[in-house]
Amino acid sequence: DRWRLIGAVQRDDVLQLVTHPTRLGLCLLQRLLDQGNADALVAAMCERRSVPITLVDLLIDPTFSTRLGAMTVVEKTAEHDRELAAHVIEPLWLHFDQVSDTVRGDILYLIGQVGDRSHLALLRTVLDGPFGDEVKEAAREATEELDPDAEEAPERLPARD
């Protein structure tokens, strides 16, 4: 594999890339996305069947354009390997209570796009929790993605047996 690094490259980022390609430094990962290398990143993730741990940091970044680039990587990965893309859900969920409602909405969107029915319990937590209308609406939409047979816009999902 070949990576072309442009700009001021941190020594530690290069060492991480060479020795642990799944541990891409945050700055390096951001730079790859900013330079339009999302497809190369997706290909590397799919080939190695691994997601860089720093991708989650970009998925919760307060800057929309940063989140959008990272979300695009996850969505493109899901086109090739949905199970691999779903690896971001658990680490994202760990940040759910600490991020803004806008970021929460993006997290819920990704759950709907790359998750499966096993993630309905997370969505139920939001629908039953002390969250605003916009966050709950995002949870309802994600629920509909994962369970199209669910009621049109459930306020509360039925308990699982």
C-alpha positions, -999 to 999 in steps of 0.1 A, spaced: 0 0 0 11 35 -7 1 67 11 10 102 -1 14 126 27 13 163 19 20 192 42 35 193 76 35 156 86 39 147 122 66 120 128 44 101 152 15 100 126 38 84 100 51 59 126 15 50 135 5 46 99 34 23 92 32 2 124 -5 4 132 -26 14 101 -58 13 122 -44 38 146 -41 67 122 -33 99 140 -62 123 142 -44 150 122 -33 125 95 -68 111 92 -83 146 90 -57 156 63 -66 124 43 -102 134 43 -96 171 36 -75 161 6 -102 139 -9 -87 106 0 -119 91 15 -121 63 -11 -85 53 -4 -93 52 33 -124 31 28 -104 7 6 -77 3 33 -103 -2 60 -121 -28 40 -89 -46 31 -77 -47 67 -112 -52 81 -104 -25 106 -116 10 114 -91 36 127 -100 44 163 -95 81 156 -124 81 131 -148 83 160 -131 115 171 -140 130 137 -175 117 138 -181 136 171 -162 168 160 -183 199 165 -175 211 130 -201 198 106 -178 195 76 -154 173 96 -183 151 107 -197 149 72 -163 137 58 -161 110 84 -197 100 80 -191 97 42 -163 73 50 -186 52 72 -214 52 46 -190 42 18 -175 15 40 -210 1 46 -216 -2 9 -187 -28 9 -189 -42 44 -219 -31 66 -206 -51 96 -173 -34 95 -189 0 93 -211 -9 123 -179 -10 144 -182 27 149 -216 25 167 -204 13 201 -176 38 205 -199 66 192 -225 56 217 -200 60 245 -199 98 236 -236 102 231 -243 119 265 -214 143 261 -221 158 226 -244 184 213 -279 176 200 -267 181 165 -239 155 169 -264 132 186 -286 135 155 -257 125 133 -249 95 156 -285 84 154 -284 88 116 -254 66 114 -270 40 136 -299 39 111 -276 37 81 -251 10 93 -267 -7 123 -290 -36 125 -320 -46 147 -296 -53 176 -292 -15 178 -329 -8 184 -323 -10 221 -300 21 218 -327 39 199 -353 29 225 -331 45 252 -333 78 233 -370 76 226 -376 69 263 -350 94 276 -349 131 284 -339 143 250 -353 171 229 -378 167 200 -351 168 173 -330 141 189 -361 119 194 -371 125 157 -337 113 146 -341 82 168 -375 76 152 -361 79 117 -332 56 126 -357 31 140 -376 32 107 -344 24 88 -336 -6 110 -372 -18 114 -394 -7 85 -423 -27 100 -423 -5 131 -452 19 136 -450 50 115 -434 73 141 -433 54 174 -430 74 206 -419 43 223 -409 10 210 -425 -21 225 -403 -40 250 -385 -70 237 -394 -104 250 
